[in-house]
């Protein structure tokens, strides 16, 4: 009887150890997802141009001083790094891990950043914005810039997350207004254009404005991913959301949705490891 009891406890402890390891691995082991975007609008000097996208850190740390995450980004040798919102978490606000990460990333490649909903919910974004600018991050607030490579150029547009408006029903209208304000004064509308926007559920709006590439996040990959089905739940999309991870196409627009790095309300990821996205731009005739 005692032997049976000991065996049961042994099996229980082994099972618990494996379960804890599984959850730890799912939430801390970074995966890199690679995509290629081909376009005849892309200038030839940007052929092979590499963009790393990060999103939804939520103040998470990947080893001391973000060493593991930075090492993985460096390995890809990006020409550009974009961060699509929720750098911090509004509920457990801690800007130190985020500022450490961004301070190291600007030494790897130029970093362009847009806000997510958590920046606005925290009520501390003005202070955070100043600190990001001081370490060399390009904070995009409904603005556009040109990126040059040799004699060629492309345009990058970045818009604020609409969580800073009081009425949720006005978020789409606010997003469209932000897009219009960002594009105001831009010349040569046939340029290759990249949009940075936190919210993937507004893909139909982005495609109306014919952005070539959209980088987005927010959905956390659906939090729990069911094999062969996809994500289970996402903010502003509900159960079995449409846009959670990977590459989506509509008309002439491609959207890349990053599964994110950290967690917020739900503290666990299942079959949904933290993600770095690498996009390579390719010129085609």
Long-range contacts (C-beta under 8 A, 24 or more apart in sequence): 23-268, 23-270, 25-273, 26-268, 26-269, 26-270, 26-271, 26-272, 26-273, 27-263, 27-268, 27-269, 27-273, 27-274, 28-62, 28-274, 29-273, 29-274, 30-62, 30-68, 30-69, 30-72, 30-261, 30-273, 30-274, 30-275, 30-276, 31-273, 31-274, 31-275, 31-276, 32-72, 32-76, 32-275, 32-276, 32-277, 32-278, 33-246, 33-275, 33-276, 33-277, 33-278, 34-277, 34-278, 34-279, 34-280, 35-246, 35-247, 35-256, 35-277, 35-278, 35-279, 35-280, 36-279, 36-280, 36-282, 37-212, 37-213, 37-254, 37-279, 37-280, 37-281, 37-282, 38-282, 38-283, 38-284, 39-192, 39-212, 39-281, 39-282, 39-283, 39-284, 40-283, 40-284, 40-285, 41-190, 41-191, 41-192, 41-212, 42-154, 42-192, 42-212, 42-281, 42-282, 42-283, 42-284, 43-149, 43-152, 43-153, 43-154, 43-192, 43-283, 44-152, 44-283, 45-149, 45-150, 45-151, 45-152, 46-149, 46-152, 46-154, 46-192, 46-281, 46-283, 47-281, 47-282, 47-283, 48-280, 48-281, 48-282, 49-79, 49-80, 49-149, 49-280, 49-281, 50-76, 50-77, 50-78, 50-79, 50-80, 50-278, 50-279, 50-280, 50-281, 51-78, 51-79, 51-80, 51-81, 51-82, 51-194, 51-215, 51-278, 51-279, 51-280, 51-281, 52-76, 52-78, 52-80, 52-81, 52-82, 52-109, 52-276, 52-277, 52-278, 52-279, 53-81, 53-82, 53-83, 53-84, 53-215, 53-256, 53-258, 53-276, 53-277, 53-278, 53-279, 54-81, 54-82, 54-83, 54-84, 54-105, 54-258, 54-261, 54-276, 54-277, 55-83, 55-84, 55-85, 55-86, 55-116, 55-198, 55-215, 55-216, 55-217, 55-218, 55-258, 55-259, 55-260, 55-261, 56-84, 56-85, 56-86, 56-116, 56-217, 56-218, 56-220, 56-258, 56-260, 56-261, 56-262, 56-264, 57-83, 57-86, 57-87, 57-88, 57-97, 57-98, 57-101, 57-260, 57-261, 57-262, 58-86, 58-88, 58-89, 58-118, 58-260, 58-261, 58-262, 58-263, 58-264, 59-87, 59-88, 59-89, 59-92, 59-93, 59-94, 59-95, 59-97, 59-98, 59-262, 60-97, 60-261, 60-262, 60-263, 60-274, 61-97, 62-261, 62-274, 65-100, 65-104, 66-97, 66-100, 66-101, 66-104, 69-101, 69-261, 69-276, 70-101, 70-104, 70-105, 70-108, 72-276, 73-105, 73-108, 73-276, 74-108, 76-276, 76-278, 78-108, 78-109, 78-278, 79-109, 79-149, 80-109, 80-110, 80-112, 80-147, 81-105, 81-108, 81-109, 81-110, 81-111, 81-112, 82-111, 82-112, 82-113, 82-156, 82-194, 82-196, 82-215, 83-111, 83-112, 83-113, 83-114, 84-114, 84-116, 84-196, 84-197, 84-198, 84-215, 84-216, 84-217, 84-218, 84-258, 85-114, 85-115, 85-116, 85-117, 85-118, 85-119, 85-161, 85-198, 85-217, 85-218, 86-116, 86-117, 86-118, 86-119, 86-198, 86-217, 86-218, 86-260, 86-262, 86-264, 87-113, 87-116, 87-118, 87-119, 87-128, 88-118, 88-119, 88-122, 88-124, 88-128, 89-118, 89-122, 89-262, 89-264, 90-118, 90-119, 90-121, 90-122, 90-123, 91-264, 91-265, 93-122, 93-124, 95-124, 95-128, 95-131, 98-128, 99-131, 99-132, 99-135, 102-132, 102-135, 102-137, 103-135, 106-135, 106-136, 106-137, 110-138, 110-147, 111-136, 111-137, 111-138, 112-137, 112-138, 112-140, 112-145, 112-156, 112-158, 112-196, 113-137, 113-138, 113-139, 113-140, 113-158, 113-196, 114-139, 114-140, 114-158, 114-159, 114-160, 114-161, 114-196, 114-197, 114-198, 115-141, 115-160, 115-161, 115-164, 115-198, 116-161, 116-163, 116-198, 116-217, 116-218, 117-161, 117-163, 117-198, 117-218, 117-235, 118-264, 119-161, 120-161, 120-163, 120-164, 121-163, 140-196, 142-178, 142-181, 142-182, 143-182, 144-182, 144-183, 144-186, 153-191, 154-191, 154-192, 154-193, 154-194, 155-186, 155-191, 155-192, 155-193, 155-194, 156-193, 156-194, 156-196, 157-182, 157-183, 157-193, 157-194, 157-195, 157-196, 157-211, 158-182, 158-195, 158-196, 158-197, 159-195, 159-196, 159-197, 161-197, 161-198, 161-199, 162-199, 171-199, 172-202, 172-205, 175-199, 175-202, 175-205, 176-205, 179-205, 179-206, 179-209, 183-209, 199-236, 200-243, 200-244, 200-248, 200-255, 200-257, 201-236, 201-237, 201-241, 201-242, 201-243, 203-243, 203-248, 203-250, 203-253, 203-255, 204-250, 206-253, 206-255, 207-250, 207-251, 207-252, 207-253, 210-251, 210-252, 210-253, 211-253, 212-252, 212-253, 212-254, 213-253, 213-254, 213-255, 213-256, 213-279, 213-281, 214-253, 214-254, 214-255, 214-256, 215-255, 215-256, 215-258, 215-277, 215-279, 216-243, 216-255, 216-256, 216-257, 216-258, 217-257, 217-258, 217-260, 218-260, 219-243, 219-244, 219-245, 219-257, 219-259, 219-260, 220-244, 220-259, 220-260, 220-263, 220-264, 220-266, 220-269, 220-272, 221-245, 221-259, 221-260, 221-269, 221-272, 221-275, 222-272, 223-263, 223-266, 223-268, 223-269, 223-270, 223-272, 224-268, 224-269, 224-270, 224-271, 224-272, 225-270, 225-271, 225-272, 226-271, 227-271, 231-272, 245-275
